[in-house]
Every structure is written in structure tokens, then in C-alpha cells.
């Protein structure tokens, strides 16, 4: 075994993890890099990961029509365009209703939007901030909000999917409960609807019309929320342990858009090309989730989304069947994420899961790679995860998988290099002794003495310099093969698999053979007649083995690509090769080094002979790679399970 392997492996992993950290992917454990490169599924949140998390309220739907708001982001700049229904409702009624929607959504709200250094900054939930920004675009709304005093709150929960606030209006001497939440859930708590200055009962026709509006907004990619209210009873308070969300009056619906990240679609495509499936998990309406997922390329047009209520009805085996087919999950609770992860793992997948809330911690812990959000994530999720996203960006996850595959690729490269090089030394020493008579490996000064082809000091030199320095440089090798064109590596597949062992054995025996033949070339007798001294022949064999290992380093960069493909992309490797060659020249030609390593000077022609013999290792591997590429071209299906590097 190469004695430098543990140190080189740790250094290479550390360098790779640092490179990931520079790309905002912080790995908490070095060994997680291997798991990341094997990921076959990414389960991702939508908001802030696949989208920009810049919620913008773009439309308000009420009983009298729609109000379209212009502007993007959190700057309170934009205009309102009133679009009354065709049945003759006037603008005034629509304006009253729209104002009430924004008043309710801004009071049942815990966010703040402030300007800092010319930038509008949100503190709190971006969805709630969208109401505050929209309120500034519709006249008189901020002033009317100022008349209310908040007195109690029933906070949002993922189970209720809504929040309520008790607010008192001094001028009216009246308290109201304002509720904001998922439109389809909130509708079930409403008994009436605001129509201009009047309150009208909600009949089946009105409910169907509102449900249709929710579906239409969701199909357009909007996140839909409803706003409702009622006059509070005397002494009533909004609190988590008191049900106040009943007999509500629906003020209207809002459509909030969260634009997809520009780089997310390309990242989803890159993941698919790498055989990594993307699954989107969100609390949004299924139609909204479908629209966003289709726009991002996660699913094709018409593919369905599964809702949390559907997951509740399925047992574990049925859920495994579902996750094979469905890649979008909407209206899910945190415990659904854990079930989805477990189902995917039972189906044989290596799962990467994102999360930011405290309730996401069990799913992150259960996933093979738990990924916490660095910006919006809680400390609990960061503790439960193996990786932290510094920018909460889905593209960073795919880039980290890419980097993880490159790192694992490089581990394979220097393993192949070090194992084959060490085997070359073993073959040289073992067969040099066993076949000494055949090869003429006899010291002419003492023909009866048993001699070894390589001395202990020479082997130590090879292990310390020739093995370690190029191997370390190969550990930071840039991408040579297209690692994202391969399917994920199976977790049960060993690093040193059969193809790699075959290549190691072939290269090691070939390296030992050319070393022994070089010595035979210069010695009297043996297979090839020579006339030089044994010290000179051993020096030539020693040099040939060193040069063969350096050429083996070039060939080990890829299992299939030619050594001349992207040959000069790694300056560190060429620096390592140059350093080893320079040191070998010193060992051969500097007197004090000659004494330490029992070497003699070589002529220029002898150096060329050593280089020519060493190059046999390179050319033989080129022939093998050429044959392998031809075989893959004749059998395209073989590319689906490529030879491991």
C-alpha cells in the first residue's frame, strides 16, 4: 500500500472542500464529498432556492374584479390598474375591496420593509413584505392602516396555514380580527364576502367563482393568499389556543409572484444530464407548483403534482410507487418531507434534501445529504445538515455535486497512479530476483552474489518523491472527463472496482517489465546482450522506473480519454513532473547524491533509451484507451455505465 495515501487523501479532500466553500457550498465533513457526488435525487424547496425570494404582489381579485399592480421587488414604486368585471361593477366598489384586502394583509403581518443605502431591505417573511409594498401603491391604504392598533395574534402554523391578528380601530371604537392565509383553506372559514360597502352571503355560486379564480391565478404561476375579517366579539382575543378563524368575511384574493432564479433552469437541466432528478417540494397551491416546475424544466407540461393530503392517505409502499412518478409536491407539511426522503431511499436513491425551518431538521438528518439554507436557515437545521448553502441557491447544489464528482474522480486518478506505480516497484524487485539468471542480472564484479534490481534507498526515493508529488498534483486536477455526463455512482460500488484493478495490474506489470528489460539491455548476457556495469544498468533501470511513473501520471488522468486530451490543463502536475525530473538528474549526476543512492552518471543517449523504454507504458495505455473508446462507440449502451476512473 502507498504509505502516502492517507495524507494525500486528506489534503485533496480538504482542498476540494475549500473550493466548494468558495462557491457558497460549505461541507461540514470531508467524507460527505463522496456522498454528494453519488446523489441521484435533489429534493428542493421552491421559495428562495429555485426562485429569487423577491415576493411581489401583482394582482388583487375581489368580488368586483381585479386590480393589477406594476413594479417588481421591494421598492414601493408602481401603479394600480383597475379591471372591473364585465357585469357593470364600478371602479369605486373595486377600489374599496382592494384597499380592504391590503389593509387586512398588512395588519395581519410581522414583516418590515426599510430603505438602507438606497436598497429596500426586508426583515421578516418576504410574502408578508409583499403586502406592505403593495399597500404603498394603492392610495390611502397606509393612512388607514395607521388607525389600527394590534392587540393580539394567532401566529401562522403549517397545520392551519393562516394567521390572525386582533386590531382595534379607535375612531370606530371597534375591534376586528384580520386573517391571512392559504386561499383554499381560508375559503372554508368564510360565510360572507365583501362587495363594495356591503357584506353579502357566500353561496355555492360565489364559492365556485372564487375557487376558479384561485385555480386561474395558480395556473399563471401566482402564489395565492386570501384575506378575510370579522368584527370581534366583546372581550375576544386572537391567540394560538383559541379558534377565532370562523364566520369570516372574505375581502379578496391576492396573487404573489416569486420569479424563478435565472440560473435555476440551467441548473435543473445540468442535473438531469448528470442523471440527478430534481424534486420540488413547496407549501404552495398545486397549480402554482406545477406552473413553476414546468417553467424550470423539472416536469413536462401536463405532469401532475401531488398534494400533502394525498400523501396522508398513502402507506409506505404506495408512497414508494408515487415518488417514482411524481416530482412536484405541494401543500406539504414538514413531516411529509421526511416520508418523501424515506420513500426515495427505500427505492435505492441517494437523496439530497434542502430545508430551512426547525421542523425540517428530521428530514435533513434522514437524508443522505442534508442541505441547510445559510441565509434563511435556522441553527437547528444547520446542525442537522451535512452541507450549508451560503446563498440559498439551487444552482449552488448542482455546482457542489459537480465539484464532488470531480474530487471523487481525482481520488480515483491518484489511487490508480499510486497503486500501479507501487505494483511496478514490486514487480521489478520480485521478478528481478526470480528471473535474475534469465535477464542476466548479475554483478560482473561478483557473479555468484545475489543482487537486487533496486536498492532500499532507491525505492524510498521513488516512494517519497515520484509517488507523492505527482499524486498530490493529480488531486487538484481540473475536469478531464465530462463527469456530469455520467449517471451517479452507485454507493455500493467500490472505489477500486474490477476495471480499475485490471488497469492497475496491467500498468504495474508493464512498468516492472520495461524496467527489467532496460537493465537487461545494458548488462552482458540475458535476453539482450549488453556491455555496461551492473551499477550503470541499475541506474538506468532506476531512472526508467521513475520516468515510467511520471508518464503513468499523465495517462492516469483519465480512464478513457487520451493522455494528450487537455494535456496542459493542470500546471501543478507539470510542475510536479518537472520537479521530479530535476531531482532525478541530481540523483544521477551529483557526486554526493550518487554516493547516497549508488548511482552512476548516464550519457545523453542512455537517458534517451530510458525515456524510450519508459514511454512504452504510455503508448500501451493509449492503445488500450483507443480500443475502449471504439468499443463504446460500437455499443452505445456501454456509455450508461462507464469505466470508473
C-alpha positions as CSV (number, residue, x, y, z in Angstrom):
1,X,0.0,0.0,0.0
2,X,1.2,3.5,-0.8
3,X,2.3,5.0,2.6
4,X,1.5,8.5,1.5
5,X,-2.1,7.7,0.6
6,X,-3.8,8.8,3.9
7,X,-2.1,12.1,3.9
8,X,-2.7,12.8,0.2
9,X,-6.4,11.8,0.5
10,X,-6.9,14.2,3.4
11,X,-5.2,17.0,1.7
12,X,-7.1,16.5,-1.6
13,X,-10.4,16.4,0.3
14,X,-9.6,19.5,2.2
15,X,-8.6,21.4,-0.9
16,X,-11.8,20.3,-2.6
17,X,-14.0,21.3,0.3
18,X,-12.3,24.7,0.4
19,X,-13.1,25.1,-3.3
20,X,-16.7,24.3,-2.6
21,X,-16.8,26.8,0.2
22,X,-15.7,29.5,-2.2
23,X,-18.8,28.6,-4.3
24,X,-21.0,29.0,-1.2
25,X,-21.3,25.3,-0.5
26,X,-19.9,24.6,3.0
27,X,-19.3,20.9,3.7
28,X,-19.3,20.1,7.4
29,X,-17.5,16.7,6.9
30,X,-14.8,15.8,4.4
31,X,-16.2,12.3,3.7
32,X,-19.6,13.9,2.7
33,X,-18.0,14.8,-0.6
34,X,-18.2,11.2,-1.7
35,X,-21.9,11.0,-0.9
36,X,-22.6,14.3,-2.6
37,X,-21.0,13.0,-5.8
38,X,-23.3,10.0,-5.6
39,X,-26.5,11.9,-5.2
40,X,-29.3,10.8,-7.5
41,X,-32.1,13.0,-6.3
42,X,-32.3,16.6,-5.1
43,X,-35.4,17.4,-3.0
44,X,-35.6,21.2,-3.1
45,X,-37.7,23.9,-1.6
46,X,-39.1,26.3,-4.1
47,X,-39.1,29.7,-2.4
48,X,-35.6,31.3,-2.3
49,X,-33.9,28.2,-3.7
50,X,-35.4,27.7,-7.1
51,X,-36.9,31.2,-7.0
52,X,-35.4,34.6,-6.1
53,X,-37.5,35.0,-2.9
54,X,-38.5,38.5,-4.0
55,X,-42.2,38.3,-3.5
56,X,-44.2,40.8,-5.5
57,X,-47.9,41.2,-5.1
58,X,-49.1,41.7,-8.7
59,X,-52.8,41.2,-8.6
60,X,-55.8,41.5,-6.3
61,X,-59.0,39.7,-7.1
62,X,-62.3,40.7,-5.3
63,X,-66.0,40.4,-5.9
64,X,-66.0,43.4,-8.3
65,X,-63.0,42.5,-10.4
66,X,-59.2,42.6,-10.4
67,X,-56.5,45.2,-9.6
68,X,-53.2,44.8,-11.4
69,X,-50.2,46.4,-9.7
70,X,-47.0,47.2,-11.6
71,X,-43.4,47.2,-10.2
72,X,-41.1,44.5,-9.1
73,X,-39.1,43.8,-6.0
74,X,-39.5,45.7,-2.7
75,X,-39.2,49.2,-3.9
76,X,-42.7,50.9,-3.3
77,X,-42.9,52.1,-6.8
78,X,-45.7,51.1,-9.1
79,X,-49.2,51.9,-10.2
80,X,-52.6,50.3,-9.8
81,X,-54.8,49.4,-12.8
82,X,-58.4,48.7,-12.1
83,X,-60.1,46.0,-14.2
84,X,-63.8,45.8,-13.1
85,X,-65.9,42.7,-14.0
86,X,-67.9,42.9,-17.3
87,X,-71.2,42.9,-15.4
88,X,-71.1,46.6,-14.7
89,X,-69.4,46.9,-11.3
90,X,-67.9,50.3,-10.9
91,X,-64.3,51.3,-10.0
92,X,-65.3,52.7,-6.6
93,X,-66.5,49.3,-5.3
94,X,-63.5,47.6,-6.7
95,X,-61.2,50.1,-5.1
96,X,-62.9,49.8,-1.7
97,X,-62.5,46.0,-1.8
98,X,-58.9,46.1,-2.9
99,X,-58.0,48.6,-0.1
100,X,-59.6,46.3,2.4
101,X,-57.5,43.3,1.1
102,X,-54.3,45.3,1.5
103,X,-55.3,46.7,4.9
104,X,-56.0,43.2,6.3
105,X,-52.9,41.7,4.8
106,X,-50.7,44.5,6.1
107,X,-52.2,44.3,9.7
108,X,-52.0,40.5,9.9
109,X,-48.3,40.9,9.2
110,X,-45.0,40.8,11.1
111,X,-42.6,42.0,8.3
112,X,-41.0,45.4,7.9
113,X,-39.5,47.0,4.8
114,X,-36.9,49.7,5.2
115,X,-34.5,51.5,2.9
116,X,-30.8,51.1,3.7
117,X,-28.1,52.7,1.5
118,X,-30.5,53.0,-1.4
119,X,-31.7,49.4,-1.2
120,X,-35.0,48.2,0.2
121,X,-34.4,45.5,2.8
122,X,-37.0,43.1,4.2
123,X,-37.0,42.0,7.8
124,X,-39.4,39.1,8.2
125,X,-41.3,36.9,5.7
126,X,-41.0,38.1,2.1
127,X,-44.6,37.1,1.4
128,X,-45.8,39.4,4.2
129,X,-43.5,42.2,2.9
130,X,-45.2,42.0,-0.5
131,X,-48.4,43.3,1.2
132,X,-46.6,46.2,2.7
133,X,-45.0,47.2,-0.6
134,X,-48.3,46.8,-2.5
135,X,-50.1,49.0,0.1
136,X,-47.9,51.9,-0.9
137,X,-49.1,51.6,-4.5
138,X,-52.8,52.0,-3.7
139,X,-53.8,55.4,-2.4
140,X,-54.9,56.0,1.3
141,X,-54.1,52.4,2.4
142,X,-51.0,53.3,4.6
143,X,-53.0,56.1,6.3
144,X,-55.9,53.8,7.1
145,X,-53.6,51.1,8.5
146,X,-52.3,53.7,10.9
147,X,-55.7,53.9,12.6
148,X,-55.4,50.3,13.8
149,X,-53.7,49.1,17.0
150,X,-52.6,45.5,17.1
151,X,-53.5,43.8,20.4
152,X,-53.2,40.1,19.9
153,X,-52.0,37.5,17.4
154,X,-52.7,33.8,16.5
155,X,-49.4,33.1,14.6
156,X,-49.1,31.1,11.3
157,X,-48.6,27.4,11.6
158,X,-48.0,24.9,8.8
159,X,-51.0,22.9,10.0
160,X,-53.5,25.8,10.0
161,X,-51.9,27.6,7.0
162,X,-53.1,31.0,8.2
163,X,-52.5,33.7,10.8
164,X,-54.9,36.1,12.6
165,X,-54.5,39.4,14.4
166,X,-56.9,41.3,16.7
167,X,-56.7,45.0,15.8
168,X,-58.6,47.9,17.4
169,X,-59.8,51.0,15.5
170,X,-60.1,53.9,17.9
171,X,-62.2,56.1,15.7
172,X,-64.8,53.4,15.1
173,X,-64.5,52.0,18.7
174,X,-64.4,48.6,17.0
175,X,-62.0,45.7,17.1
176,X,-61.6,43.4,14.1
177,X,-59.9,40.1,13.5
178,X,-58.0,40.1,10.3
179,X,-56.9,36.7,8.9
180,X,-54.5,36.0,6.1
181,X,-53.7,32.5,4.7
182,X,-53.9,29.9,2.0
183,X,-56.9,30.8,-0.2
184,X,-58.4,27.4,-0.5
185,X,-58.1,26.8,3.3
186,X,-59.4,30.3,4.2
187,X,-62.4,30.0,2.0
188,X,-63.7,27.2,4.2
189,X,-63.8,29.6,7.2
190,X,-65.8,32.3,5.4
191,X,-69.5,32.7,5.4
192,X,-69.8,36.0,3.5
193,X,-67.9,38.2,1.0
194,X,-67.3,41.9,0.9
195,X,-68.9,43.6,-2.2
196,X,-68.3,47.3,-2.2
197,X,-69.6,48.7,1.1
198,X,-71.9,45.7,1.6
199,X,-71.4,42.2,3.0
200,X,-73.2,39.5,1.0
201,X,-73.6,35.8,1.9
202,X,-71.3,33.3,0.2
203,X,-73.5,30.9,-1.8
204,X,-72.3,27.9,-3.8
205,X,-72.0,30.0,-7.0
206,X,-69.8,32.6,-5.3
207,X,-67.6,29.8,-3.8
208,X,-67.2,28.2,-7.2
209,X,-66.3,31.5,-8.7
210,X,-63.6,32.1,-6.0
211,X,-62.3,28.6,-6.4
212,X,-62.0,29.1,-10.1
213,X,-60.1,32.4,-9.5
214,X,-57.7,30.6,-7.2
215,X,-57.1,27.9,-9.9
216,X,-56.6,30.5,-12.6
217,X,-54.1,32.5,-10.5
218,X,-52.2,29.4,-9.6
219,X,-52.1,28.2,-13.2
220,X,-50.5,31.6,-14.1
221,X,-47.7,30.9,-11.6
222,X,-49.0,33.0,-8.7
223,X,-48.9,32.1,-5.1
224,X,-52.4,32.8,-3.9
225,X,-53.4,34.1,-0.5
226,X,-56.8,35.1,0.9
227,X,-57.6,37.9,3.3
228,X,-60.7,37.9,5.5
229,X,-62.0,39.6,8.5
230,X,-64.8,39.9,11.0
231,X,-65.8,42.2,13.8
232,X,-64.5,40.8,17.1
233,X,-66.9,40.0,19.9
234,X,-66.6,41.8,23.2
235,X,-63.6,40.6,25.2
236,X,-62.4,38.3,22.3
237,X,-58.7,37.9,21.7
238,X,-56.7,36.2,19.0
239,X,-54.4,33.6,20.4
240,X,-52.9,30.3,19.4
241,X,-55.1,28.3,21.8
242,X,-58.4,30.0,20.7
243,X,-60.2,29.4,17.5
244,X,-61.0,32.8,16.1
245,X,-61.0,32.0,12.4
246,X,-64.7,31.4,11.9
247,X,-67.6,33.2,10.4
248,X,-65.2,35.3,8.4
249,X,-66.0,37.8,5.6
250,X,-63.8,37.3,2.6
251,X,-62.2,40.5,1.4
252,X,-60.5,39.0,-1.6
253,X,-57.5,37.1,-3.0
254,X,-54.0,38.2,-4.0
255,X,-51.6,36.8,-6.5
256,X,-48.0,37.0,-5.5
257,X,-45.2,36.1,-7.9
258,X,-41.8,34.9,-7.0
259,X,-39.7,34.9,-10.2
260,X,-37.6,31.8,-10.8
261,X,-33.8,32.3,-10.5
262,X,-32.3,32.8,-13.9
263,X,-29.7,30.2,-13.3
264,X,-32.1,27.6,-11.8
265,X,-33.4,26.3,-15.1
266,X,-29.9,25.7,-16.4
267,X,-29.0,24.0,-13.1
268,X,-32.0,21.7,-13.4
269,X,-31.0,20.8,-16.9
270,X,-27.4,20.1,-15.8
271,X,-28.7,17.9,-13.0
272,X,-30.9,15.9,-15.4
273,X,-28.0,15.4,-17.8
274,X,-26.0,14.1,-14.9
275,X,-28.7,11.6,-14.0
276,X,-29.8,13.6,-11.0
277,X,-33.5,14.0,-10.6
278,X,-34.9,17.3,-9.2
279,X,-38.0,17.1,-6.9
280,X,-39.7,20.4,-5.9
281,X,-41.4,20.5,-2.5
282,X,-43.5,23.5,-1.6
283,X,-46.3,24.7,0.5
284,X,-47.9,26.5,-2.5
285,X,-51.1,25.5,-4.3
286,X,-50.6,22.5,-6.6
287,X,-51.3,24.5,-9.7
288,X,-48.7,27.2,-8.8
289,X,-46.2,24.4,-8.1
290,X,-46.9,22.8,-11.5
291,X,-46.5,26.1,-13.3
292,X,-43.2,27.0,-11.7
293,X,-41.9,23.4,-12.0
294,X,-42.8,23.4,-15.7
295,X,-41.1,26.7,-16.3
296,X,-38.0,25.4,-14.6
297,X,-38.0,22.2,-16.6
298,X,-38.5,20.0,-13.6
299,X,-41.6,18.4,-15.1
300,X,-43.1,18.5,-18.6
301,X,-46.3,20.3,-19.5
302,X,-49.3,18.4,-18.0
303,X,-47.4,16.4,-15.4
304,X,-49.2,16.3,-12.1
305,X,-48.3,17.5,-8.7
306,X,-49.2,15.5,-5.5
307,X,-50.7,17.4,-2.6
308,X,-50.0,16.7,1.1
309,X,-53.5,15.4,1.7
310,X,-52.8,12.7,-0.9
311,X,-49.6,11.7,0.9
312,X,-51.6,11.3,4.1
313,X,-53.8,8.6,2.5
314,X,-50.8,6.5,1.2
315,X,-49.0,3.8,3.1
316,X,-45.2,3.5,2.9
317,X,-45.3,1.0,-0.1
318,X,-47.7,3.1,-2.0
319,X,-45.6,6.2,-1.4
320,X,-42.6,4.5,-2.9
321,X,-44.6,3.9,-6.1
322,X,-45.7,7.6,-6.1
323,X,-42.2,9.1,-5.7
324,X,-41.1,7.1,-8.7
325,X,-43.5,9.0,-10.9
326,X,-44.2,12.4,-9.3
327,X,-41.6,15.2,-9.0
328,X,-43.7,18.0,-7.6
329,X,-45.2,18.1,-4.1
330,X,-47.5,20.9,-3.0
331,X,-49.3,21.9,0.2
332,X,-46.9,19.7,2.2
333,X,-46.1,19.7,5.9
334,X,-42.6,19.2,7.3
335,X,-43.4,15.6,8.2
336,X,-44.3,14.9,4.6
337,X,-40.7,15.7,3.6
338,X,-39.4,13.0,5.9
339,X,-41.7,10.5,4.4
340,X,-40.7,11.5,0.9
341,X,-37.0,11.1,1.8
342,X,-37.5,7.7,3.3
343,X,-39.5,6.5,0.3
344,X,-36.8,7.6,-2.1
345,X,-34.1,5.9,-0.1
346,X,-36.2,2.7,0.0
347,X,-36.3,2.9,-3.7
348,X,-32.5,2.9,-3.9
349,X,-31.8,6.7,-4.3
350,X,-29.1,8.8,-2.6
351,X,-31.1,11.8,-1.5
352,X,-30.0,15.4,-1.1
353,X,-32.7,17.4,0.8
354,X,-32.9,21.2,1.4
355,X,-34.5,22.8,4.4
356,X,-34.6,26.0,6.5
357,X,-37.1,25.6,9.3
358,X,-36.8,23.9,12.6
359,X,-39.4,21.3,11.5
360,X,-37.2,20.4,8.5
361,X,-34.5,19.0,10.8
362,X,-35.7,15.4,10.9
363,X,-35.8,15.2,7.1
364,X,-32.4,16.8,6.8
365,X,-31.0,14.3,9.3
366,X,-32.6,11.4,7.5
367,X,-31.4,12.4,4.0
368,X,-28.0,11.2,2.7
369,X,-27.0,14.8,2.3
370,X,-29.0,17.3,4.4
371,X,-28.6,20.8,3.0
372,X,-29.4,23.8,5.2
373,X,-30.0,27.3,4.0
374,X,-27.2,29.6,5.1
375,X,-29.3,32.8,4.8
376,X,-32.8,31.8,5.9
377,X,-31.9,28.6,7.7
378,X,-32.2,28.2,11.5
379,X,-29.4,27.0,13.7
380,X,-31.2,23.7,14.2
381,X,-31.3,22.9,10.5
382,X,-27.6,23.9,10.2
383,X,-26.7,21.5,13.0
384,X,-28.8,18.7,11.4
385,X,-27.3,19.1,7.9
386,X,-24.1,18.0,6.2
387,X,-23.9,21.0,3.9
388,X,-24.8,24.6,4.2
389,X,-25.7,26.8,1.2
390,X,-24.2,30.2,1.7
391,X,-26.5,31.8,-1.0
392,X,-29.6,29.6,-0.7
393,X,-29.3,28.9,-4.4
394,X,-30.3,25.7,-6.1
395,X,-27.6,26.2,-8.8
396,X,-25.0,26.0,-5.9
397,X,-26.2,22.5,-5.1
398,X,-25.7,21.3,-8.6
399,X,-22.3,23.0,-8.8
400,X,-21.4,21.2,-5.5
401,X,-22.4,17.9,-7.0
402,X,-20.3,18.7,-10.0
403,X,-17.3,19.5,-7.8
404,X,-17.9,16.4,-5.6
405,X,-17.7,14.2,-8.7
406,X,-14.5,15.9,-9.8
407,X,-13.0,15.4,-6.4
408,X,-14.0,11.7,-6.4
409,X,-12.7,11.4,-9.9
410,X,-9.3,12.8,-8.8
411,X,-9.2,10.4,-5.9
412,X,-9.6,7.6,-8.4
413,X,-6.8,9.1,-10.5
414,X,-4.2,9.2,-7.8
415,X,-5.3,5.8,-6.4
416,X,-4.8,4.3,-9.9
417,X,-1.5,6.1,-10.2
418,X,-0.1,5.2,-6.8
419,X,-1.3,1.6,-6.8
420,X,0.1,0.9,-10.3
421,X,3.4,2.6,-9.5
422,X,3.9,0.7,-6.3
423,X,3.0,-2.5,-8.1
424,X,5.6,-1.6,-10.7
425,X,8.2,-1.5,-7.9
426,X,7.1,-4.8,-6.5
427,X,7.2,-6.5,-9.9
428,X,10.7,-5.1,-10.6
429,X,12.1,-6.3,-7.3
430,X,10.3,-9.7,-7.2
431,X,10.9,-10.8,-10.8
432,X,14.4,-9.2,-10.9
433,X,15.4,-11.7,-8.2
434,X,13.3,-14.7,-9.5
435,X,14.4,-14.2,-13.2
436,X,17.9,-12.9,-12.4
437,X,19.6,-15.7,-14.4
438,X,17.3,-15.2,-17.4
439,X,17.8,-11.5,-17.5
440,X,21.5,-11.5,-16.8
441,X,21.1,-9.5,-13.6
442,X,24.4,-10.4,-12.1
443,X,27.1,-8.2,-10.7
444,X,30.1,-8.7,-13.0
445,X,32.5,-8.0,-10.1
446,X,30.9,-10.7,-8.0
447,X,29.0,-13.2,-10.3
448,X,27.9,-15.5,-7.5
449,X,26.3,-12.9,-5.3
450,X,22.6,-12.3,-5.3
451,X,21.8,-8.8,-6.3
452,X,18.6,-6.8,-6.2
453,X,17.4,-4.6,-9.1
454,X,16.6,-1.7,-6.8
455,X,18.2,-0.7,-3.6
456,X,16.3,0.2,-0.5
457,X,17.3,3.9,-0.8
458,X,16.2,4.0,-4.4
459,X,12.8,2.5,-3.5
460,X,12.4,5.0,-0.7
461,X,13.3,7.8,-3.1
462,X,10.6,6.7,-5.5
463,X,8.0,6.4,-2.7
464,X,8.8,9.8,-1.2
465,X,9.2,11.8,-4.4
466,X,7.9,10.1,-7.5
467,X,4.8,8.7,-5.9
468,X,3.7,11.5,-3.6
469,X,4.4,14.8,-5.5
470,X,2.6,13.9,-8.8
471,X,-0.2,12.2,-6.8
472,X,-0.8,15.4,-4.8
473,X,-0.9,17.4,-8.0
474,X,-3.4,15.0,-9.6
475,X,-5.6,15.5,-6.6
476,X,-6.3,19.1,-7.8
477,X,-6.6,18.1,-11.4
478,X,-9.3,20.0,-13.3
479,X,-12.1,18.2,-15.1
480,X,-10.8,16.0,-17.9
481,X,-13.7,13.6,-18.5
482,X,-17.2,15.1,-18.6
483,X,-18.2,14.0,-15.1
484,X,-21.8,15.4,-15.5
485,X,-22.4,13.2,-18.5
486,X,-22.3,10.1,-16.2
487,X,-25.0,8.6,-14.1
488,X,-24.5,8.9,-10.3
489,X,-22.1,6.4,-8.9
490,X,-23.7,3.6,-7.1
491,X,-23.0,3.8,-3.3
492,X,-22.2,0.1,-3.1
493,X,-19.7,0.3,-5.9
494,X,-16.1,0.2,-4.6
495,X,-13.6,2.8,-5.5
496,X,-11.2,0.1,-6.6
497,X,-13.6,-1.8,-8.9
498,X,-12.7,-4.5,-11.4
499,X,-11.9,-2.2,-14.3
500,X,-9.6,-0.2,-12.1
501,X,-7.9,-3.3,-10.7
502,X,-7.4,-4.6,-14.3
503,X,-5.8,-1.3,-15.3
504,X,-3.6,-1.2,-12.2
505,X,-2.3,-4.8,-12.8
506,X,-1.7,-4.2,-16.5
507,X,0.2,-0.9,-15.8
508,X,2.2,-2.2,-12.8
509,X,3.4,-5.4,-14.6
510,X,4.2,-3.4,-17.7
511,X,6.2,-0.9,-15.7
512,X,8.2,-3.6,-14.0
513,X,8.8,-5.4,-17.3
514,X,10.2,-2.3,-19.1
515,X,12.4,-1.5,-16.1
516,X,13.9,-5.0,-16.0
517,X,14.3,-5.1,-19.8
518,X,16.2,-1.8,-19.6
519,X,18.6,-3.3,-17.2
520,X,19.0,-6.4,-19.3
521,X,19.7,-4.1,-22.3
522,X,22.8,-2.7,-20.7
523,X,24.1,-5.9,-18.9
524,X,26.1,-8.7,-20.5
525,X,24.2,-11.9,-21.1
526,X,20.5,-12.2,-20.5
527,X,17.8,-11.8,-23.3
528,X,19.6,-8.8,-24.8
529,X,23.4,-8.6,-25.0
530,X,24.9,-5.5,-23.3
531,X,28.4,-4.4,-22.1
532,X,27.8,-2.0,-19.2
533,X,28.5,-2.4,-15.5
534,X,25.8,-3.5,-13.1
535,X,25.7,-0.1,-11.3
536,X,25.2,1.6,-14.6
537,X,22.4,-0.9,-15.6
538,X,20.7,-0.4,-12.2
539,X,20.9,3.3,-12.5
540,X,19.3,3.1,-15.9
541,X,16.6,0.8,-14.6
542,X,16.0,3.1,-11.6
543,X,15.7,6.1,-14.0
544,X,13.4,4.2,-16.3
545,X,11.1,3.3,-13.5
546,X,10.9,7.0,-12.3
547,X,10.2,8.2,-15.9
548,X,7.6,5.5,-16.4
549,X,5.8,6.5,-13.3
550,X,5.8,10.2,-14.5
551,X,4.3,9.2,-17.8
552,X,1.9,7.0,-16.0
553,X,0.7,10.1,-14.1
554,X,-0.3,11.7,-17.5
555,X,-2.1,8.5,-18.5
556,X,-3.9,8.1,-15.1
557,X,-5.7,11.4,-15.5
558,X,-8.5,9.6,-17.5
559,X,-9.6,6.0,-17.8
560,X,-10.8,6.5,-21.4
561,X,-9.5,9.8,-22.8
562,X,-6.1,10.1,-24.4
563,X,-3.3,11.4,-22.3
564,X,-2.9,14.2,-24.8
565,X,-6.5,15.4,-24.3
566,X,-6.4,18.6,-22.3
567,X,-2.9,17.7,-21.6
568,X,-1.8,21.1,-20.2
569,X,-4.8,22.0,-18.1
570,X,-3.1,21.1,-14.8
571,X,0.0,23.3,-14.3
572,X,0.6,21.8,-10.9
573,X,1.1,18.3,-12.5
574,X,3.6,19.6,-14.9
575,X,5.4,21.5,-12.1
576,X,5.5,18.2,-10.2
577,X,6.8,16.3,-13.2
578,X,9.5,19.0,-13.8
579,X,10.5,18.9,-10.1
580,X,10.8,15.1,-10.1
581,X,12.9,15.1,-13.3
582,X,15.2,17.7,-11.9
583,X,15.7,15.8,-8.7
584,X,16.3,12.6,-10.6
585,X,19.0,14.3,-12.6
586,X,20.6,15.4,-9.4
587,X,20.5,11.9,-8.0
588,X,22.2,10.5,-11.1
589,X,24.8,13.2,-11.7
590,X,25.7,14.9,-8.4
591,X,28.5,13.0,-6.6
592,X,27.1,13.3,-3.1
593,X,23.7,12.0,-4.4
594,X,25.5,9.3,-6.3
595,X,27.1,8.1,-3.1
596,X,23.8,8.1,-1.2
597,X,21.8,6.3,-3.9
598,X,24.6,4.2,-5.5
599,X,24.1,5.7,-9.0
600,X,26.5,6.5,-11.8
601,X,26.2,9.2,-14.5
602,X,24.3,8.4,-17.7
603,X,25.1,9.7,-21.1
604,X,22.6,11.6,-23.2
605,X,22.0,8.6,-25.3
606,X,21.4,6.4,-22.2
607,X,18.9,9.0,-21.0
608,X,17.0,8.8,-24.3
609,X,17.0,5.0,-24.1
610,X,15.5,5.2,-20.6
611,X,12.9,7.7,-21.8
612,X,12.0,5.5,-24.8
613,X,11.6,2.4,-22.7
614,X,9.5,4.3,-20.1
615,X,7.3,5.6,-22.9
616,X,6.1,2.1,-23.6
617,X,3.9,2.4,-20.6
618,X,2.2,5.5,-22.0
619,X,1.8,4.1,-25.6
620,X,0.5,0.8,-24.3
621,X,-2.2,2.6,-22.3
622,X,-3.1,4.8,-25.3
623,X,-3.8,1.6,-27.3
624,X,-6.0,0.2,-24.5
625,X,-7.9,3.5,-24.3
626,X,-8.3,3.7,-28.1
627,X,-9.8,0.2,-28.1
628,X,-12.1,1.0,-25.2
629,X,-13.4,4.2,-27.0
630,X,-14.1,2.1,-30.1
631,X,-15.9,-0.5,-28.1
632,X,-18.1,2.2,-26.5
633,X,-18.9,3.7,-30.0
634,X,-20.0,0.2,-31.2
635,X,-22.0,-0.3,-28.1
636,X,-23.6,3.0,-27.1
637,X,-25.4,1.4,-24.1
638,X,-22.0,0.9,-22.5
639,X,-21.7,4.6,-22.0
640,X,-24.5,4.4,-19.4
641,X,-22.1,2.6,-17.1
642,X,-18.7,4.0,-17.9
643,X,-15.4,2.5,-16.8
644,X,-14.6,4.1,-13.5
645,X,-11.6,6.3,-13.4
